[in-house]
Amino acid sequence: MNSAIESLLSQLAPELETLSLVIEIGGVPVRVNTSDSEFLRILGNRYAGFIRASERVEIEFDVEIVQPGSADPDADVQVTQRAGRWRLTRGDFQAEWEPSSGRGWVRQSANPYSIDSVLRIVHTLVLARRNGFLLHSASAIRNGKAFLFAGVSGAGKTTISRLAPADVTLLTDEISYISRRGDGYIAFGTPFAGELAKVGENVSAPIEALYLLAQGPENRMEAVPSGEAVRSLLANILFFAEEEDFVRDAFHAAFDFVSRIPVLRLTFVPDSRVWELIG
Amino acid sequence: MSRLYVARDPRVAARSLDGEMMIMSGRDSTLFTLNKTATILWQSADGTTPLDEIVDRKICTDFEVERSVALHDAEALARDLAAHEILQVSDHPIPAQTSGEAR
C-alpha cells in the first residue's frame, strides 16, 4: 500500500473510532455506530454512566441520521418479527434487528428519544428470552438489596424516589431492569428516567421485594395474594411484541418472579418516614 | 344427541399458583382467572374425554348438583371459554396438540 495512503488512514482511524460507542444496560453491551458526530455527542451525554469501552458487544446498531420529519413521536410503536428479523417502527424512527447476528440498523433524526425507545424495545426482547423483563417501576438499592416500587402513574414512584435517604442508591424512577440470576433476580440501574429526569446509577443488586405503591393516610405494608401479585406485575411489565410466544414468555416470567420474590402493598404518606420500613 | 369434546387451546399459557388457575390468551394478552369449575374443566380438557364424562367424574362428584344442570352449565362454560379462544370445542375428539402450555 502507498505510504501516503497508509498515513492518511492511520490519521483517520482514531476519528472513525470515535463515531461509535457502547451503551451497556443490564450487562448487555450495545454498540451504536453513526457517522454523525453531533448525534454521538448527544448519546454520550444522554447515557453517561452507561458508556463502556467494551470491545465485546451483544448487539450492534448502525444509525442513519435523517432530517426530522413531521411524524408523530407519540404514535403507537409497531414491533413485528419476520424471517428471524425484528422490525420496529414508530412515527419518528424505523429499525431492524436480527437476534441471531446481533446486528441491526436504526433510521432516525438526531435526537436521543428515538434511540432510547429502540433500546427499551430491544432490551425487552432480549430479556424475554432470559426470563427477565423491564418493569414500569422505580427501584433502589439499600444495604446491598434491591427494592422495586411499582404502581400506576401517580401512585408514588417518583415521590418515593425523591424521598430516598442518602444511603439509598437509586436505580431508576421509571423503568426497572429485572434479570433472572440462579434462583433469584437482579435489578440493574437504567438510564430510563421518569419525572425525576435523573439517570439511575449503573449498579445492580439481588431483588429483595416488590412493593405495589399506594398513597394513604398512614404508612402500612401488607402481603399481596399471589394471583393479585401476578396480575399487578403483568400490568406493569413492558412488552411490545405481540407474538404469541413472547406473550407467553412474559406470562411465565411474571409467575416465576412472584413465586420467588415477596410482593407487598406499600401504602405510604408522602414523607421520608416511609423509608423506615424499607431495607 | 352428539357428545361434546373439549381441548385446551394451544395458543394460551396457563399457570396455577396457590390453587388459582390463570390463563393468558396468546392472541390478545387477555388474562383470565378461572373459578373452581372452570379449572376442573380446563384441566380435564384433553380432547378425547367427552364433556359428559368430565361432568360425571369430576364435577358431579365434587359439587352437589343435578347431572342435567351440571351438564348444561358445563357446556355453556365450555362454549364461553371457546369464544375467548381458551378452549376448543368439537362434536368429535380433538387430536392431541402441544396444547395449553402449562408449567
Interface residues (C-beta under 8 A of the other chain):
Chain A: P225 S226 G227 V230 R231 L234 E242 E244 D245 V247 R248 F251 H252 F255 V258 S259
Chain B: R11 A13 R15 L17 D18 E20 M22 M24 S25 G26 R27 S29 L31 T33 E101 R103
